[in-house]
Amino acid sequence: MISHSEEGSLGLVLNRRLEMTVKEACEQVLETTCDIKDALHQGGPCEGPLMVLYTQTPSLTLEPEVIPGIQFTTDRERIETLLKAADLTAKFFVGYSGWGPGQLEAEIEVGSWIPAAASKEFIFDEKSDQWSRLMTASTLGQNIRPEQIPDDPSMN
């Protein structure tokens, strides 16, 4: 969740990698150089500008934090700077997930979403089982520590 207010909510899907890299997208769409070779992510079904979640560094501290140490931007000039920062920890997104006023709250109330706390480690995790591990931590993890759950429960 990037922002949530009475006017609505904006979020990003973290585990939907696209086949295209950020560098390939820059070469095809933007007219700027790019040093980022990581995968581009589909942030959700709504169209929008290129968006970036990135770790806070002393030279890149202009946007408000989403969570401590993590910033979000859609600002073209800031993104152009980030595209040239090869050592940056970041995720680049096309599209986003959006909800109108009260819509997300209603969806949570009927059980459509399971809220979970965000963490830097999880945001930038690129393992293919990211969703499964989060669900385990969010559900079973309430009673059992996730690291105690075997990969194959039948071996327990």
Backbone as JSON, one array per atom type, in Angstrom:
{
  "sequence": "MISHSEEGSLGLVLNRRLEMTVKEACEQVLETTCDIKDALHQGGPCEGPLMVLYTQTPSLTLEPEVIPGIQFTTDRERIETLLKAADLTAKFFVGYSGWGPGQLEAEIEVGSWIPAAASKEFIFDEKSDQWSRLMTASTLGQNIRPEQIPDDPSMN",
  "N": [[0.85, -1.16, 0.0], [0.74, 2.04, -1.0], [-0.42, 4.59, -0.64], [-3.12, 5.7, 1.42], [-6.21, 7.07, 2.03], [-9.08, 9.13, 2.83], [-9.88, 9.8, 0.29], [-9.25, 7.66, -1.3], [-7.24, 4.77, -2.32], [-3.91, 3.69, -3.16], [-1.96, 1.14, -4.44], [0.68, -1.31, -4.98], [1.35, -4.25, -6.81], [3.62, -6.59, -5.78], [4.84, -8.95, -6.64], [4.66, -9.53, -9.38], [6.4, -10.03, -11.86], [7.53, -8.85, -15.01], [8.38, -9.96, -18.32], [10.02, -8.19, -19.54], [12.87, -6.09, -19.08], [13.85, -3.27, -17.04], [15.73, -1.72, -18.36], [15.3, -2.5, -21.06], [12.69, -1.5, -21.4], [13.19, 1.23, -21.11], [14.77, 1.69, -23.37], [12.87, 1.23, -25.37], [10.68, 2.95, -24.82], [11.24, 5.33, -23.26], [13.34, 8.19, -23.71], [16.01, 8.08, -22.64], [19.09, 7.3, -20.94], [19.83, 4.2, -19.27], [20.77, 2.28, -16.5], [19.72, 0.17, -15.15], [19.16, -3.17, -14.93], [17.3, -4.88, -13.97], [14.17, -6.72, -13.66], [11.12, -5.39, -14.92], [8.08, -4.57, -13.26], [4.61, -5.47, -13.04], [2.44, -3.41, -11.66], [-0.27, -3.4, -11.19], [-3.72, -3.38, -12.35], [-4.5, -0.84, -13.23], [-3.78, 1.85, -15.42], [-0.89, 3.94, -15.5], [1.81, 6.26, -14.76], [5.37, 5.45, -15.0], [6.53, 3.97, -12.06], [8.35, 3.95, -8.98], [9.69, 2.13, -6.29], [12.08, 2.58, -3.84], [15.16, 2.24, -1.98], [16.03, 4.37, 0.66], [18.58, 6.73, 0.42], [21.31, 8.88, 1.36], [21.74, 10.75, -0.76], [19.44, 10.57, -2.18], [16.88, 11.56, -1.08], [14.15, 12.77, -1.25], [11.4, 12.29, -1.64], [8.44, 11.45, 0.32], [8.52, 8.88, 2.85], [7.35, 5.54, 2.36], [7.36, 3.33, 3.99], [9.56, 3.13, 6.82], [12.7, 3.95, 5.52], [12.08, 3.34, 2.87], [11.18, 4.72, -0.19], [8.88, 6.27, -2.55], [8.21, 7.12, -5.9], [6.87, 8.94, -8.7], [7.8, 10.88, -10.15], [9.17, 12.21, -13.03], [11.78, 13.39, -13.43], [13.12, 12.57, -11.08], [12.96, 9.8, -11.43], [14.51, 9.5, -13.76], [17.0, 10.09, -12.67], [17.23, 7.93, -10.9], [17.33, 5.83, -12.73], [19.91, 5.88, -13.58], [21.38, 5.03, -11.5], [23.06, 2.5, -10.84], [23.72, 0.91, -8.61], [21.54, 0.95, -6.97], [18.92, -0.11, -4.78], [15.94, -1.07, -5.88], [12.54, -1.21, -7.18], [10.85, -1.17, -10.17], [7.82, -0.14, -11.63], [5.04, -0.63, -13.86], [1.78, 0.42, -14.22], [-0.75, 0.22, -11.62], [-2.51, -0.55, -8.54], [-5.68, 0.48, -7.69], [-8.17, 2.03, -5.58], [-11.38, 3.37, -4.94], [-12.94, 5.87, -2.75], [-13.53, 4.36, 0.36], [-13.74, 1.83, -0.81], [-11.6, -0.11, -0.58], [-11.63, -0.61, 2.2], [-14.15, -1.83, 2.43], [-13.71, -4.14, 0.91], [-11.74, -5.4, 2.45], [-13.19, -5.86, 4.77], [-15.02, -7.87, 3.97], [-13.29, -9.93, 3.64], [-11.68, -10.09, 1.37], [-9.07, -9.32, 1.25], [-6.0, -9.87, 2.99], [-4.53, -8.15, 5.31], [-1.09, -7.27, 5.8], [1.93, -6.46, 7.45], [4.34, -4.31, 5.97], [7.72, -4.79, 4.82], [11.13, -3.95, 4.25], [12.74, -6.04, 3.38], [10.88, -7.86, 2.34], [9.62, -6.37, 0.32], [11.61, -6.08, -1.64], [12.22, -8.65, -2.26], [12.8, -11.25, -4.52], [12.18, -13.87, -4.87], [10.48, -16.71, -6.23], [8.41, -17.8, -4.73], [7.25, -15.86, -3.2], [4.61, -14.87, -2.6], [3.39, -17.15, -1.43], [5.01, -17.5, 0.84], [4.46, -15.12, 2.22], [1.7, -15.43, 2.73], [1.78, -17.67, 4.38], [3.17, -16.63, 6.57], [1.33, -14.67, 7.31], [-0.99, -16.03, 7.99], [-0.78, -18.86, 9.07], [1.46, -18.12, 10.43], [0.57, -16.61, 12.53], [0.18, -18.25, 14.63], [2.23, -20.06, 14.55], [5.7, -19.82, 14.15], [6.92, -18.77, 11.02], [9.41, -19.79, 10.08], [9.45, -22.26, 11.25], [7.78, -23.86, 9.84], [7.74, -26.56, 7.71], [8.96, -26.95, 4.3], [7.7, -28.99, 2.96], [4.94, -30.06, 4.32], [4.1, -32.71, 4.76], [6.31, -34.06, 5.56], [6.55, -33.62, 8.18]],
  "CA": [[0.0, 0.0, 0.0], [1.55, 3.26, -1.11], [-1.14, 5.65, 0.05], [-4.49, 5.37, 1.8], [-6.86, 8.21, 2.66], [-10.52, 9.18, 2.57], [-10.09, 9.95, -1.15], [-9.0, 6.38, -1.96], [-5.99, 4.08, -2.01], [-3.04, 3.3, -4.25], [-1.04, 0.08, -4.04], [1.45, -1.96, -6.04], [1.56, -5.7, -6.73], [5.07, -6.73, -5.67], [5.4, -10.21, -7.16], [4.27, -9.78, -10.77], [7.51, -9.66, -12.75], [7.3, -8.92, -16.45], [9.52, -10.51, -19.07], [10.83, -7.06, -19.97], [13.69, -5.44, -18.06], [13.72, -1.81, -16.98], [16.59, -1.21, -19.44], [14.59, -2.71, -22.33], [11.57, -0.56, -21.44], [13.76, 2.56, -21.35], [15.19, 1.76, -24.76], [11.7, 1.24, -26.24], [9.69, 3.98, -24.53], [11.84, 6.59, -22.8], [14.51, 8.63, -24.46], [17.03, 8.36, -21.64], [19.95, 6.16, -20.65], [19.39, 3.41, -18.13], [21.72, 1.28, -16.02], [18.97, -0.82, -14.38], [18.93, -4.37, -15.73], [16.32, -5.7, -13.26], [12.88, -6.89, -14.3], [10.04, -4.43, -14.73], [6.97, -5.24, -12.58], [3.24, -5.02, -13.29], [1.97, -2.96, -10.35], [-1.71, -3.59, -11.06], [-4.49, -3.26, -13.59], [-4.75, 0.56, -13.61], [-2.68, 2.48, -16.14], [-0.3, 5.1, -14.86], [3.2, 6.51, -15.14], [6.37, 4.59, -14.41], [6.59, 4.2, -10.62], [9.52, 3.3, -8.38], [9.94, 1.99, -4.85], [13.52, 2.48, -3.72], [15.69, 2.44, -0.65], [16.47, 5.73, 0.95], [20.01, 6.96, 0.54], [21.51, 10.31, 1.65], [21.64, 11.6, -1.95], [18.12, 10.38, -2.8], [15.92, 11.68, 0.0], [13.25, 13.87, -1.55], [10.01, 11.88, -1.5], [8.09, 10.91, 1.64], [8.71, 7.44, 3.0], [6.18, 4.66, 2.37], [7.69, 2.74, 5.29], [10.91, 3.62, 7.12], [13.78, 3.56, 4.62], [11.58, 3.07, 1.52], [10.51, 5.86, -0.8], [8.09, 6.02, -3.75], [8.13, 8.29, -6.77], [6.41, 8.9, -10.08], [8.37, 12.09, -10.73], [10.02, 11.84, -14.17], [13.18, 13.79, -13.2], [13.66, 11.68, -10.04], [13.11, 8.47, -12.04], [15.68, 9.56, -14.65], [18.17, 9.98, -11.8], [17.27, 6.55, -10.4], [17.7, 4.94, -13.84], [21.36, 5.96, -13.75], [21.99, 4.59, -10.24], [23.16, 1.04, -11.0], [23.85, 0.23, -7.32], [20.33, 1.25, -6.23], [17.94, -1.16, -4.51], [14.68, -0.47, -6.34], [11.62, -1.95, -8.03], [10.19, -0.29, -11.12], [6.48, -0.65, -11.92], [4.08, -0.03, -14.77], [0.46, 0.1, -13.68], [-0.91, 0.23, -10.17], [-3.81, -1.0, -8.04], [-6.34, 1.64, -7.11], [-9.49, 1.86, -4.98], [-12.08, 4.62, -4.65], [-13.23, 6.09, -1.33], [-14.22, 3.29, 1.08], [-13.75, 0.56, -1.53], [-10.66, -1.05, 0.0], [-12.13, -0.99, 3.52], [-15.25, -2.78, 2.22], [-13.13, -5.4, 0.44], [-11.08, -6.03, 3.6], [-14.25, -6.3, 5.69], [-15.61, -9.13, 3.5], [-12.25, -10.95, 3.58], [-11.02, -10.15, 0.07], [-7.66, -9.02, 1.46], [-5.42, -10.17, 4.29], [-3.49, -7.14, 5.54], [0.18, -7.71, 6.39], [2.9, -5.37, 7.58], [5.37, -4.26, 4.93], [9.11, -4.75, 5.27], [12.09, -3.72, 3.17], [13.18, -7.34, 2.88], [9.83, -8.47, 1.54], [9.37, -5.54, -0.86], [12.63, -6.3, -2.66], [12.39, -10.09, -2.42], [12.48, -11.66, -5.89], [11.97, -15.32, -4.93], [9.23, -17.03, -6.91], [7.37, -18.21, -3.79], [7.03, -14.71, -2.32], [3.22, -14.82, -2.15], [3.17, -18.28, -0.52], [5.68, -17.23, 2.11], [3.72, -14.06, 2.92], [0.45, -16.01, 3.21], [2.13, -18.53, 5.51], [3.49, -15.75, 7.7], [0.14, -13.9, 7.7], [-2.06, -16.88, 8.51], [-0.2, -19.82, 10.01], [2.46, -17.42, 11.22], [-0.02, -16.02, 13.71], [0.27, -19.25, 15.7], [3.49, -20.79, 14.41], [6.7, -19.0, 13.47], [7.06, -19.26, 9.65], [10.62, -20.58, 9.88], [9.23, -23.6, 11.79], [6.91, -24.6, 8.94], [8.56, -27.21, 6.68], [8.57, -26.72, 2.9], [6.77, -30.07, 2.65], [4.33, -30.41, 5.6], [3.96, -34.15, 4.92], [7.55, -34.55, 6.15], [6.51, -33.25, 9.58]],
  "C": [[0.9, 1.23, 0.0], [0.87, 4.41, -0.38], [-2.58, 5.21, 0.3], [-5.07, 6.58, 2.53], [-8.36, 8.13, 2.38], [-10.83, 9.3, 1.09], [-9.89, 8.65, -1.92], [-7.64, 5.83, -1.6], [-5.23, 3.75, -3.29], [-2.06, 2.26, -3.72], [-0.32, -0.48, -5.24], [1.53, -3.47, -5.77], [3.07, -5.91, -6.77], [5.64, -7.93, -6.41], [5.01, -10.52, -8.6], [5.35, -9.23, -11.71], [7.08, -9.78, -14.2], [8.54, -9.51, -17.12], [10.5, -9.41, -19.49], [11.64, -6.49, -18.8], [13.43, -3.93, -18.1], [14.53, -1.19, -18.12], [15.92, -1.35, -20.8], [13.43, -1.72, -22.48], [12.08, 0.85, -21.73], [14.16, 2.72, -22.8], [14.0, 1.88, -25.7], [10.8, 2.46, -26.05], [10.29, 5.33, -24.16], [13.03, 6.95, -23.65], [15.59, 9.04, -23.47], [17.88, 7.11, -21.43], [19.48, 5.47, -19.39], [20.43, 2.38, -17.77], [21.04, 0.15, -15.26], [18.63, -2.01, -15.27], [17.91, -5.31, -15.09], [15.02, -5.78, -14.04], [11.95, -5.73, -13.98], [8.88, -5.2, -14.1], [5.62, -4.63, -12.99], [2.63, -4.69, -11.93], [0.48, -3.13, -10.13], [-2.4, -3.29, -12.37], [-4.73, -1.83, -14.07], [-3.53, 1.13, -14.34], [-2.18, 3.71, -15.39], [1.12, 5.28, -15.32], [4.12, 5.44, -14.56], [6.49, 4.97, -12.94], [7.76, 3.42, -10.04], [9.42, 3.29, -6.86], [11.44, 1.82, -4.73], [13.97, 2.74, -2.29], [16.23, 3.85, -0.51], [17.98, 5.76, 1.07], [20.2, 8.45, 0.78], [21.33, 11.21, 0.43], [20.26, 11.51, -2.61], [17.02, 10.43, -1.74], [14.98, 12.87, -0.23], [11.79, 13.5, -1.32], [9.73, 11.41, -0.07], [8.28, 9.4, 1.67], [7.36, 6.72, 2.98], [6.2, 3.89, 3.69], [9.1, 3.23, 5.59], [11.97, 3.05, 6.16], [13.37, 3.29, 3.18], [10.81, 4.27, 1.0], [9.82, 5.44, -2.1], [8.08, 7.29, -4.58], [7.51, 7.94, -8.12], [6.99, 10.1, -10.84], [9.4, 11.73, -11.8], [11.5, 12.2, -13.93], [13.84, 12.89, -12.16], [13.9, 10.29, -10.63], [14.31, 8.44, -12.98], [16.97, 9.48, -13.85], [18.33, 8.55, -11.31], [17.71, 5.57, -11.48], [19.2, 4.9, -14.07], [22.11, 5.5, -12.51], [22.05, 3.06, -10.22], [23.23, 0.29, -9.68], [22.61, 0.41, -6.44], [19.51, -0.01, -5.97], [16.58, -0.55, -4.82], [13.84, -1.5, -7.08], [10.89, -0.92, -8.87], [8.88, -0.94, -11.56], [5.81, 0.11, -13.05], [2.72, -0.48, -14.25], [0.45, 0.11, -12.17], [-2.28, -0.33, -9.82], [-4.44, 0.18, -7.34], [-7.74, 1.32, -6.61], [-10.09, 3.23, -4.73], [-12.35, 4.74, -3.16], [-14.04, 4.94, -0.72], [-14.18, 1.92, 0.43], [-12.83, -0.48, -0.89], [-11.13, -1.52, 1.38], [-13.25, -2.03, 3.4], [-14.72, -4.13, 1.77], [-12.41, -6.13, 1.58], [-12.12, -6.6, 4.56], [-14.88, -7.63, 5.27], [-14.55, -10.23, 3.31], [-11.54, -11.08, 2.25], [-9.51, -9.93, 0.17], [-7.25, -9.43, 2.86], [-4.3, -9.17, 4.51], [-2.25, -7.74, 6.21], [1.11, -6.5, 6.44], [3.95, -5.45, 6.48], [6.76, -4.28, 5.57], [10.0, -4.57, 4.04], [12.5, -5.05, 2.54], [12.13, -7.96, 1.96], [9.58, -7.68, 0.25], [10.35, -5.88, -1.98], [12.97, -7.77, -2.86], [11.98, -10.49, -3.84], [12.3, -13.17, -6.0], [10.59, -15.62, -5.48], [8.1, -17.39, -5.95], [7.02, -17.08, -2.81], [5.6, -14.69, -1.76], [2.94, -15.95, -1.15], [3.8, -18.03, 0.84], [4.97, -16.14, 2.9], [2.42, -14.61, 3.5], [0.71, -16.91, 4.42], [2.4, -17.68, 6.75], [2.26, -15.02, 8.21], [-0.96, -14.75, 8.31], [-1.51, -17.87, 9.53], [0.78, -19.15, 10.95], [1.89, -16.73, 12.45], [0.11, -16.96, 14.9], [1.6, -19.99, 15.7], [4.47, -19.86, 13.7], [6.95, -19.58, 12.07], [8.3, -20.11, 9.42], [10.5, -22.01, 10.44], [8.38, -24.47, 10.86], [7.76, -25.23, 7.84], [8.06, -26.9, 5.28], [7.53, -27.77, 2.49], [6.15, -30.52, 3.98], [4.15, -31.91, 5.82], [5.2, -34.77, 5.54], [7.59, -34.26, 7.66], [6.07, -34.42, 10.45]]
}
